[in-house]
Amino acid sequence: MPAGEYMNNTPHPTAGSNEEEAWLWAQIKAEARRDAEAEPALASYLYSTILSHSSLERSLSFHLGNKLCSSTLLSTLLYDMFLNTFSNDAALRAATVADLRAARFRDPACVSFAHCLLNYKGFLACQAHRVAHKLWTQCRQPLALALQSRISDVFAVDIHPAAKIGKGILFDHATGVVVGETAVIGNNVSILHHVTLGGTGKAGGDRHPKIGDGVLIGAGATILGNVKIGEGAKIGAGSVVLIDVPPQTTAVGNPARLVGGKDTPSKHEDVPGESMDHTSFISEWSDYII
């Protein structure tokens, strides 16, 4: 079956609905059955992680518990913590569904929802962070920080549990992503590997970037300070951003500059966080050739 096709022709339900969650779980189980038949060496693994579970939150909680456990932080404790959090928060489950869809439809390397659920460390780190953030808001800070540490150790993704993250998030490749305590990431944002949303030094208080909906941040970009990246903006790979970036514009370079100039910057019509268009600005930005 080609990567872009579904396992069946069931109509797709409304985004964010309970029906969508059930539909997606049915897709994941169908994909897991297909993969188990095609590769018997994975049959036991697929059964224990997906096929033996009755719901997406149970499968995800089991998988995260096994990924993040240690000799002193038991998988059973983590499983119960994850399952209790996901089961009692419909918004968290809706965000998980939106994140799975983001990876499946934005990343051409993502061959199935099951592949994302099991193997995409950016997706897994984001779901674990959502639980850590929930713990943080419940004043369970020591446990939230312990979970942050395990996420960083296992996935090489370091997100402070106080950071606020929307839904429909893609951490593509994800290695080396750092998100500071007071950072805010909107909905439908895509962030590549080795991106830093950091502070400027020892300043306290609200000191980290605010990322609007639909933003695309390229690999290795660094955004420092309490700056605002407007909705639908694009940050080029390797850029260093220290000031606000207006909506629907592109900032590139070190230090970053707006494509088209500060006074009349070029604006794009698409939503970069969804289109994943990294390079269309180059012809306007320079006469770069090889």
Summary of the structure (lengths in Angstrom):
residues: 290
radius of gyration: 19.5
end to end distance: 38.4
largest distance: 60.3
contacts: 948
relative contact order: 0.08
helix: 42%
strand: 12%
